[in-house]
Amino acid sequence: MPRIVVDTDVRLPKRDGVELAADVYRLERREPSPVVIHRTPYDRRIASFSNIPADVLRLVQDGFAVVIEDTRGRHGSQGLFTPFTSEESDGGETVAWAAAEPWSNGRVGMFGASYVGATQWLAAAAAGDGVQAIAPAISSPDPYRWLYRGGAFELGFALLWSLMFLAPPNAVRTGGDVAAVLDAADDANELAGRTPLSGLPVIADAPWYSDWIERPTYDAVWASVSAAERYAQITAPALIMAGWHDLFLTGSLASYAGLRSHGGSAAARQQTRLVVGPWAHGVLGGSFVERSFGIRAAIDAIDVTGMHSRWFDARLRDGEPLAGKPVLLFVMGPNIWREEDDWPLPDTDFAPWYLHSRGSANSAAGDGALSLATPGDEPDDTYLYDPRNPVPTVGGATFLPGVWLGANAGPRDQSAVERRNDVLCYSSDPLTRPLEVTGPIKLVLFISSSATDTDFTGKLVDVGVDGRAELVTDGILRARYRDSLSEPERLKPGEPTKIELDLGATSYVFPAGHRLRIDVSSSNFPRFDRNTNTGNAIAREPIEDALVARNTIHHHRNHPSHVILPIIERPR
């Protein structure tokens, strides 16, 4: 085996004169190698980041030259760092540089997770045929949907990500108080409770944060950094990896569908692949505080580095294409990996399950029901949403402090929050046989409110025979964005209105004897910012100005609120 050579601190000049720093890992031999690039804001010298999800040295041993580059304004690179804004042009130039180096065979791929996935999408949009393959993991090509879901700000993620990962290097460069930034990261949950949300002094070393929170509407600036707007410019097929409990799941699934439908080449449309495991952001072992999906659930159990190596071998060296079907899913419950022909699964039965009650669905002790029967004349369910006493975040696709992001992530028990009167619970009868739900989930609600704007949250929950209520997936919608993320519109108080909540997606088998449950409320804090119910700019309002909203769910024959479940019926 040839020795591994590492060229450190290679300077890559950009058109505007700024130099970025990179390290090149390659085998000591004469023949050129295909190149894979990892562009990161997290310091190219920290192996624990650059080896997610694929092991760099193993890729080198498999015959690839690996370039790890600090993005603009980060660590060894010059310039000013503003998330997403320079990644398209800088990434495209790095691809062109790598293709022209004497140790390169001229064929280039890209890999990496989270923000490093975003650098791939944007570089691929800029480089066109210059990139032959990408492999974005637990990421999304659309920064707006990194930071907003259904128009609600991903407060917990945005705050902790900025304070823990992005602001400290900025503070080092500018002579700021690094210790204060790190202390603030430790207190991120407490900081999330401070209002107004904009103007936090400790966020001075992350100036982009204020811009994010002040621009909740999808506009031309957001569109300018979204590769999702430019799938037709991307000719490289993608190996997309996602997690059922990852906060970028929706964007990952959308990127698979977008590239398969609108990619700029036949290869992008036909060869793009999708892998989804039972993972959360920063939790890739398949084991959570309250639930383990087994040893086979871990990202290493499916040899992700080997998968990357075969993927790049096929695209960059004309090796054999990846065997199997284009979609590989982990089915939670039986805890198995399963190949599929496409996403959503072609044999999906999208079935409506309707919300029912006698007017008292408040809490799990109420009379809320869920069934396939359409409703008749039924009374409404009403609750008070007080932003000063929000429903606390318990599990889900979170990015919150604690035991390296895992303490409050994934499939946690909802029993505590389901005791609240501002949480409506609609439960099915016990299942007579197992029920597989695999695909995207939509909650259709007919609502009214005393406020001109408020939020609605929804959760799909698995209720066991012991009463444990395990979160499967969830979502949120800020009512002003019910029809458009670009053109908000206030509610008319008291007027019944149809809204649709994206509850994400899952692959989950509900066991016989268990019950399905839909929880509806108006807050999930601190994962999402609290709607103040005034209809004004939430980021600028102190909590003292917030209003209490009287929110109503209608579920009768003229307003049949329901959840649409993707049911898979196959012999077992």
N, C-alpha and C positions, 0 to 999 in steps of 0.2 A: 504493500500500500504506500503510495507516495506521501511525503510529509505534507501537513497542512501549513500553509503560509498565511500570515495575517499582516496585511498592509494597514497600519493604523494611521488615523488622522489624515486621511486623503482629503485634499481640498477640492471641492467641486464648485467652480465659479458659475454664477447664474448671470443672465443677460443684464441685470441691473447692477452687476459688480459685487453683489453679496456672495460670500463663500460659505458653503455648507460643509460640515465635517462628516466623513464616513470612514468606516472600517471595512476592509474587503477580506473575506475568508475564502481561500481557494487551495486546490491541490498544487503541489510543486511538480508541474509537468509542462511539456511544450505545447500539446494540442489545446486549442481553445475549448472553453466550457460554456454551457448555457448558464444564464445568470438569473438569480432570483433576488428581489430587492425588498427590504423591510425598512420603511420610512417611519420614524418614531419621534414623538415629543418627550419620551420618557427616559432618555439617555441611552445611547447606543451601547454603552459599556456595562449596563446592568443586564446580566444574562437572564435573570428571572423574568424579565419583561420580553426580551428579544426572542426567547425560546417558546413563547406562547403564540400559536398552539403547537408549532413544529420545532423540533430540536435542530439548531443551526449546524452544529458539528456533524450530525448524522447526514444532513443534506449535503454538506461538503464532502463527506466520505462517499456519498452516492454520486459524486461527480459534478455537483453544481457549485459555481462561484456564488457566494452570498455577500451582498452589499447591505450593510446596516448604516443608515444615514440619520443623523439628527435633523429634524425639520427646522425650518427657519426660526431663528431666535431662541433655539433651545440648546443648552449645554455647549457643545463645541462649535455650533453653527452661529454665524453672524446674522444680523438683522433683527427685526421686531416680530415677535410671535403674537399672532391673533388667530385663534382657532379657525381652521378650515380655509381662511381667505387666500393663502398662497399655495395651497397643496396641489391645485390643478397645474399651474404653470411650473412650479418647482419640480413636481413629480414627473411631468412630461420631459423636462430637461434632464433629469437624472436618468430616466429610461434611455434617452438618446445617448447620453454619455456612456452608460453601461454597455450598450450595443456596439459602441465603436472602440472599446478598449481591446488591446492585443490579446488578453487572456479570455476574451468573450467570443463565442461563436455567432454573436449578433442576434441571438434569440433571448427574449427577456420575459420573466414572469414576476409576480409580486405576491407576498404573503404577509400574514399578521392579523392580530385581533384588535377589536375595539377601535380606538382612533386610528390605528394602523390599517384597519379595514377601510376607513374613510379616505385615507391617503391613497389607497389602491384605486377605489372607485373614481376619484377625481383625476388621478394620473392616467388611468385607462381612457377616460373621456378626452384628455388632452393628447395622448400619444397615439391613439388610433391603432393602426397595424403595428406600431412599435412595440406593443405589449401583446404577447401571444397567450397569456393565461394569468388569471388572478385567483387568489384564495382568501377572500375576506371572512373572518370568523367573528362571531358575536358582535356584529357591527351593522351599520345601515348606511346607504348612500345619501340619506336625506337628513342634514343636521337639524332642520326644524323639528323633525319628529324624533330626534334624539332628546330634545329639550321640552317639547310640548306633546301631550297626548290628549286628543279630543279638545284642544284649546287650553287645557290646564297645564301649568308649569310643573315640570319634574323637579320640584324644589329640592328634595333630598339628594337626588343625584347631582344636579347642577352645583349645589353648594359644596358637597363633599368632594366631588371631582375637582372643582376649582381650588379648594383649600388644600387638599392632600396632594394632588398630582400636578397641578398647573401653576399655582401661585408661588410655591417655594423657589423654583429656579428664577422666576422673575424677580423675587425679592433679593436673591443673591446678586443678580446683575445690577439692580438699581440701588443696592445698599439698604434695602428695607429690613424690617425686623422679621427674620425668618422664624425665630422662636415663637413670635406672636401668631404668625400664620399657622404654624403647626399646632399650637395650643387651640387655635380656633377650629382646626379640623377635628380635634378631640371633642370640642363642644358643638359640633355641627348641628346636632338635634336641638340644642338650646338656642342656637342662633336662628334656626328655622322659625322659631316661635316669635322672634322679634319683628315688629312692624314699625314703619313701612319696610317692605322687603328691599326696596331700592335704597341706595345710600349707606349701606353698612360700612363703617370705616375700615373694618378688617379686610374687606374685599378690594381695597385699593390696589393690591398687587395682582388682581385679576380684573382689569378694567373692562374686559369683554362681558363679564357677568352682568353688569348694569345694562349693557346693550341688549343682551338676551332677554332680560326680564322686562325691559321697557318696550319690547317689540313682540307682543303675543300674537299678532296677526301675521299670517303667511304673506310676505310681500316680495318685491323684486330682489331685495338684498338676500333674503333667505333663498330664493330661487337661484341666485347667482352662484351659490356654493353647494347646490344640490346636483349630484350626478344623476339622481332620479329624473331630472328634467332632460337628460341627455343620453338615454339608453341607446339611441340610434347612432351615437358617436362611439360607442364601445363595441369593438370588434372581438375582444378577448372573451372566451367563455370563462365562467366563474365556478369555482368550487366553494359553495356558500355553506358555512357552518353556523348553527344557531342553537339556542337553548329554550326549552319550553318555559322556563322561569326567568329568562333573560329580558332585560328592559328593551333590548333592540330586536326582539323576536318579530314584531309586526313589520319593521323595516327590512329585516332579513328575508322574510317570506315574500314581501312585496318586490324585493330586488330579484328574487328567483323568477317570479311571474313576469316582471318587467323586462328582464333580459331575454327570457324565453319568447316573449311576444314581440319585443321591439328592438332587440339587439341589432347591431350594425353589421353583422355577418351571419352566414349560415351556421358557423361554428358556435357563435354566441347563442343563437337561438336553439340549436339542437344538442349541444354538448354541455351546457351549464348543468351543474349538479347541486343537490341540496342534502345536507346532513343535519338532523335535529336530534339533540340528546336531552336528557333531563337535567339541564344545567341552568345556573343563574350566573350573573356577572360576577366573576371572581370565585365562583363555586363550581368547579368543573369535575368534581369527583363523583357526582350523582348522589351524595349523601348530605342531608340537611339536619338541622337541629332536631326535628321531630319526625323525619322520614328518610329512610335509605332505600334507594332503588337497586341496590345490589352491586357487586363488584364489577359486573359487565357494563354498568352504567357510566363508569369513569371514562374520561376522554382518552386516557392512555390504553384502555381496554380494547379499543377499536384501532389501535396503532395509527394515530392521526399523522405522525411523521411519515410513516410508510405510505399512507394515503396521499399525502402531499408529494412525496417523491415519485410515486407512480403517475400522479396527475401531471406534474411538470415534465416527467420523462416522455409522456405521450405528446405533450404540446411543444416541448422545446428540443426534443431529440427524435421525434417520430417513433416513439416507442408504442407499445400496445395500449389501446384505449383502456380506461378503467372498466373492469368487468362489472356486470350487474346492471340493475335498473337505475334511473337518474335520481331517485329519491330514497334516502335511507333514514328511517324514523325509529326512535325508541318509544315503544308503547308502554306507558306506565300502568301498573296493575299486574299484568303478567310479566312485566320487566324484561321485554325482549326487543331486539333489533329486527326491523322488518323492511324489506325493499318494496318500493311502490313505483307505479308507472308515471305519476305526476303529482303535483300539488295544486289545488285540493285533489284528493283521491277521486278518480273517475267514477267510482261506484258509490259515491256519497249520497245518502238520502237526507236532504236538509228538512228536518221535521220541526214544526212549531209546537212548543210546549207552552201552555197558557197559564197566566197568573190568575188565581182565584182567592177570594176571602169573603167573610161576612162583615168586612169593614174594620177588622182588628188584626192585621198582619204584623203589628208592631212586636218585634223581638221573636226569638225562636219559640217562645211560649204562646205566641198568638195563633190566629186561625188561618194563616196564609197557606195556600195549597198550590201545587203545580201539577198539571196533567195535560193529556192530549185533547181533552174535551174543550170545545169552544165555550166561552162564557155566555151566560144569559144576562138577566138583570141582576147586577151585583153592586153593592155599595162600594164606594171608593175607600182607599187607604190614605191616611194623612199623617204627617209627622212634622215636627218643628226642627229645622236645621239652624243651629246657633254656631256661627264661626268661632265663638269664644270657647266652645266645648266640642271640638271636632271628633269624629270617629278616628281612633288611632290606627296607624298602619300596623297590620299584623301579617307579615309574610307577603308573598307575591314577587313580582319582578322588581325588586328593590335594589338600591345601592346606598345603604345606610351604615353607619358605624357599628362595629361590634364583631369580634372574632373574624377579622379580615372579610367583612361584608356579608358573612353568612349567618349571623345571629338572627336577623330579621328578614330572611329571604326564603322563598320557596313555599312548600306546602304546609303552612302552619295551621293550627286549630283556631277556628273563628268563634268558638263558644263564648268567649268573654265579650267580644263586641256584639254578638247576637243577643246579649241580654239587654241591650240598650233599646229604648223606645223609639229612637230615631233611626233604627235599622229595621226595615221590613223583610220578613223571611217567608218565602214561599217554597214548601217542601212537597215532594211527590210521595205517593205510597211506596212502601218497600218494593224493590224490584224483584220480580219472580225469576229472572235470569240475568246473567251479566249483560251489560249494555256498553258497547264501545262508542266513544265520542272522539272522532279524529277529524280535525279540520278547523276552519275559522268559525267563530261563534259571535252571533249578533243578538243583542237585546233590544227589542222594539218596545218602547214605552209610550203610553199616552199620558202626558203629565199636565199639571197646571201648578202655578205658584203665585204666591202673594208678591213676589219680587219680580223686577224686570230682568234680572239675571241671577242664576244660581247654578249649582252643579248637580249632576246625578251620577252615582256610582253603581256598578253592578258587579256581582261575584257569582261564579259557578262553584258550588260547594258539594263535596261528597260527605254525606252524613252516615257514619257507620252504625252498626247495631249497638255499640256502646255509647252512642251519642256524640262521639268526636266528629267535628265539622271541619274537614280538611279543605283548604282552599285549592282549587284546581286552576282557575284563571280569572282575571278581572279586568275592569276598564272604567273609564270616566268620560263624561262629556260636559263641557262648559256650555250652558244652554245658548248663549249668544252665538256660538259657532255651530249650531245644529245643522245649518244648511250650507255653510261655507266657512273655511278657515281663513279666507281672504276678506270676506265682507260680513262682519258680525252684525247681528240684529237682535235687539232686545225682545224679551217676552212681553206679551200683553197680560198683565196680572189677571189671574182667574180664568184665562181662556185655555181650554184643552188644546194641547199641541203634541204632535207626533215627533218623537226623537228616536235616534238609533245610536246605541252604544256599541263600539267595537270592544268585545271582551277578549280580544286576542285569539289564540288558537291553542289546541292541545291534542294529544293522543293519549287517551285515558280510558281504561275499562272500569266502569262502576260494577262492583261485585253484586251478585244476588243477595237480597236482604238489605242492601244499602238504599238510601234515598238520595235523589237529586234535590238540590236546593238552590234557589236564586235569592241573593241578598240585594236589596236596593237601599241606598242612602244618598247622602250628598257630600261626603267628605272622606278622605283617606290621607291622613296627615301624620308625619311630615313628608310622605312620599310626594304628594301634590300640594301646591299652595292652596290656601283656603279662599273660597269665593266669599267676598264680603257682602254679596247680595244687593249691592247698590247699582250695579251696571256701570260703574266708573272704572278708572284705571286701578286695578287691584294692587299693583306693585307700589303705588304711592299712598295707599290708604292706611292709616293706623287702625288697629283692631277696634279702637273705641268708636270708630265711625261705622262699623259693620252693623247690618240689620239682621234680625231673625226672620227667616223665610218659612212660611207655611207651605209645604210641598205636598202635592197630591198625586197618587198613581191611580189612574182610571183603568178598570178591567171589566167592562161589560160588553154587550153585543156590538155596540157602536164604537167602542174603543178597546179592542181586545189586545191588551198588552201581552207580549209573549217573548220567549227566547227561541232562537232558531239554532237547533243543535245538529251538527253533522254526524249522522248515525251511520255506522258501518255494520252491515249484516253479512257475516260470512260463516261457513261451517267451522266449528271449533273441535 
